[in-house]
Amino acid sequence: IDDDAPACDRVVAHHLDSVQAAIDAANAGDVICLAGGTYSERVDLGGAAVTLWGVHGAAVTILDGRFEGRVVQLVGGEGPDTVLAGLTVTRGLVESGVGGGIWIVDASPTLRDLVVSDNWANSEAGWGGGGVAVEGGAPTFTRVMVTENVAYYYVGSGYDDGGWGGGLLLSGDDSVLESVVIVDNYARGGGAGVYLKDSTATLVGCDVRDNGQPGYGAGAAVVG
């Protein structure tokens, strides 16, 4: 554990406690410490100004959505004092919508030292964000790995040319991405790594590679 890390106000053990219950019970400014393990649940920060911290790191502290919906929602106007750190976010699935792993709407949380992997979003043309979808706000991403996420569009007759931003969809936002690795993501439409739609996001020292799709803009696609 980092000697400079904040003290824990609440501790969650994967075999005993609910992460969502800890968030719901927390006070503003609380640090919720997650012990290493797999937490098979989906969480909504609900506007709470708290830190959700995997104290042993993302390699062993896992939020597993079990392909039952989005894994993490930040849609309550969260600001920079809402922090996610040291976690893997995986196996999210949105069957009609955006943001399989993490969905951020008009919020500006702080996300650092995360792995976002194996999340899926089924979205019509121009939308997607298998791993992460940001719709407005100014979140910050630091040292985040976004890998093996998928955006696709499946209709009754088969696959269509929707599903953009396999790794990330950034829309109408002012996001800041620093030292973010975006690798091995897939999109049916385009922008397999990252899709910027009317976005003024800033990317600093990011690694975007080995993303693929049948459309265009394998690494990144920019519209607007």
C-alpha positions in Angstrom: 0.0 0.0 0.0 1.3 3.5 -0.8 2.6 5.2 2.3 1.2 8.5 1.0 -2.3 7.1 0.4 -5.2 8.6 2.4 -6.5 6.8 5.5 -9.5 4.5 5.1 -12.9 5.7 6.5 -14.6 2.5 5.4 -13.2 -0.9 4.5 -15.0 -3.4 2.2 -14.1 -7.0 2.0 -15.2 -8.8 -1.2 -16.6 -11.9 0.5 -18.5 -10.0 3.2 -19.6 -6.5 2.1 -21.3 -4.6 -0.7 -19.5 -1.8 -2.4 -22.8 -0.1 -3.2 -23.9 -0.2 0.4 -20.6 1.4 1.4 -21.1 4.2 -1.1 -24.7 4.8 0.0 -23.6 5.0 3.7 -20.5 7.2 3.1 -20.2 10.9 4.1 -18.7 13.5 1.8 -14.9 13.1 1.7 -14.9 9.5 2.9 -12.3 7.1 1.5 -13.8 3.7 0.9 -11.0 1.1 0.8 -11.7 -2.2 -1.1 -9.6 -5.2 -0.1 -8.2 -7.3 -3.0 -10.8 -9.6 -4.6 -13.6 -9.8 -7.1 -16.7 -7.8 -6.4 -19.6 -9.1 -8.5 -21.8 -6.1 -8.6 -22.5 -2.8 -10.4 -22.2 0.5 -8.7 -23.7 4.0 -9.0 -21.8 6.8 -7.3 -24.9 8.8 -7.0 -23.1 12.1 -6.9 -21.2 11.1 -3.8 -17.9 13.0 -3.2 -16.0 9.9 -2.1 -12.9 8.0 -3.0 -13.4 4.4 -4.1 -9.9 2.9 -3.8 -8.6 -0.6 -4.4 -5.8 -0.6 -1.8 -3.9 -3.5 -3.4 -4.2 -2.3 -6.9 -6.2 -3.0 -10.1 -4.5 -6.3 -10.8 -6.3 -7.9 -7.8 -9.3 -5.5 -7.1 -12.0 -6.2 -9.6 -15.5 -4.8 -10.2 -17.2 -7.5 -12.3 -20.5 -6.6 -14.0 -21.1 -10.3 -15.0 -22.4 -8.9 -18.4 -25.6 -7.8 -16.5 -25.4 -4.1 -17.2 -23.0 -1.1 -16.8 -20.4 -1.7 -14.2 -19.9 1.9 -13.0 -22.2 4.9 -13.4 -21.2 8.5 -12.7 -24.3 10.4 -13.7 -25.1 12.5 -10.6 -23.0 15.6 -11.3 -19.9 14.2 -9.6 -16.9 16.5 -9.4 -13.1 16.0 -9.0 -13.6 14.9 -5.4 -15.3 11.7 -6.6 -12.3 9.5 -7.2 -12.0 5.9 -8.6 -8.5 4.4 -8.1 -6.8 1.1 -8.2 -9.6 -0.9 -9.7 -10.3 -3.2 -12.7 -13.7 -2.6 -14.3 -14.7 -5.5 -16.4 -17.5 -7.6 -18.0 -20.0 -4.7 -18.4 -22.7 -5.0 -21.1 -25.2 -2.5 -22.4 -27.5 -4.1 -24.8 -28.9 -0.7 -26.0 -26.9 2.3 -25.1 -23.4 3.6 -24.4 -20.7 2.9 -21.8 -20.5 -0.8 -21.0 -17.8 -0.4 -18.4 -18.0 3.2 -17.1 -20.7 5.8 -18.0 -20.1 9.4 -17.2 -22.8 12.1 -17.9 -22.2 15.8 -17.2 -19.8 14.9 -14.4 -16.1 15.5 -13.8 -14.7 12.7 -11.6 -11.1 11.7 -11.1 -10.1 8.3 -12.5 -6.6 7.0 -12.0 -4.7 3.7 -12.0 -7.6 1.8 -13.5 -7.9 -1.1 -15.9 -11.1 -1.1 -18.1 -11.3 -4.3 -20.0 -13.8 -6.7 -21.7 -16.8 -4.4 -21.6 -19.4 -4.2 -24.4 -21.9 -1.7 -25.7 -24.5 -2.2 -28.4 -25.1 1.2 -29.9 -26.6 2.7 -33.1 -24.5 4.7 -35.6 -22.4 7.5 -34.0 -22.5 6.1 -30.5 -20.7 3.4 -28.5 -18.0 3.5 -25.9 -17.6 -0.2 -25.1 -15.2 0.6 -22.3 -16.0 4.1 -21.3 -18.6 6.7 -22.5 -18.4 10.3 -21.5 -21.3 12.6 -22.4 -20.4 16.0 -21.1 -18.4 17.1 -18.2 -14.6 17.2 -17.6 -13.4 14.0 -16.1 -9.7 13.3 -15.7 -8.1 9.9 -16.6 -4.6 9.2 -15.4 -2.6 6.0 -15.8 -5.7 4.1 -17.1 -5.5 1.0 -19.3 -8.4 0.6 -21.7 -8.2 -2.7 -23.4 -10.2 -5.5 -25.2 -13.5 -3.5 -25.1 -16.1 -3.7 -27.9 -18.7 -1.4 -29.4 -21.1 -2.9 -31.9 -24.6 -2.6 -33.3 -26.8 -5.6 -33.6 -30.3 -5.4 -35.0 -32.8 -8.2 -35.7 -31.3 -9.0 -39.1 -27.7 -9.0 -38.0 -24.8 -6.5 -37.5 -25.1 -3.0 -38.8 -22.5 -0.1 -39.0 -23.1 1.3 -35.6 -20.9 0.9 -32.5 -18.2 3.6 -32.4 -15.4 4.0 -29.9 -14.6 0.5 -28.8 -12.4 1.8 -26.0 -13.7 5.2 -25.3 -16.5 7.5 -26.6 -15.9 11.2 -25.7 -18.9 13.4 -26.5 -19.4 17.0 -25.8 -16.8 16.9 -23.1 -13.6 18.5 -21.9 -11.9 15.3 -20.6 -8.2 15.2 -19.8 -6.4 11.9 -20.5 -2.8 11.6 -19.3 -0.7 8.4 -19.7 -3.7 6.4 -20.8 -3.1 3.2 -22.8 -5.8 2.4 -25.4 -5.0 -1.0 -26.9 -6.7 -4.0 -28.5 -10.2 -2.5 -28.6 -12.8 -3.2 -31.4 -15.6 -1.1 -32.9 -18.0 -2.2 -35.6 -18.3 1.4 -36.9 -15.1 3.4 -36.4 -12.8 4.8 -33.9 -12.0 1.5 -32.4 -9.6 3.0 -29.8 -11.2 6.3 -29.1 -14.1 8.2 -30.8 -14.3 12.0 -30.2 -17.7 13.4 -31.0 -17.9 17.2 -30.6 -15.2 16.8 -28.0 -12.5 19.2 -26.8 -10.7 16.5 -24.9 -7.0 16.8 -24.2 -4.7 13.7 -24.6 -1.2 13.9 -23.1 1.3 11.1 -23.4 -1.3 8.5 -24.4 -0.5 5.2 -26.2 -3.2 4.3 -28.8 -2.4 1.2 -30.8 -3.5 -2.2 -32.1 -7.2 -1.3 -32.2 -9.3 -2.5 -35.1 -12.7 -2.3 -36.9 -14.1 -2.8 -40.4 -14.9 0.9 -40.8 -12.3 3.7 -40.5 -10.2 5.3 -37.8 -8.8 2.2 -36.2 -6.9 4.2 -33.5 -9.1 7.3 -33.3 -12.0 9.0 -35.1 -12.9 12.6 -34.7 -16.3 14.1 -35.7 -17.3 17.7 -35.1 
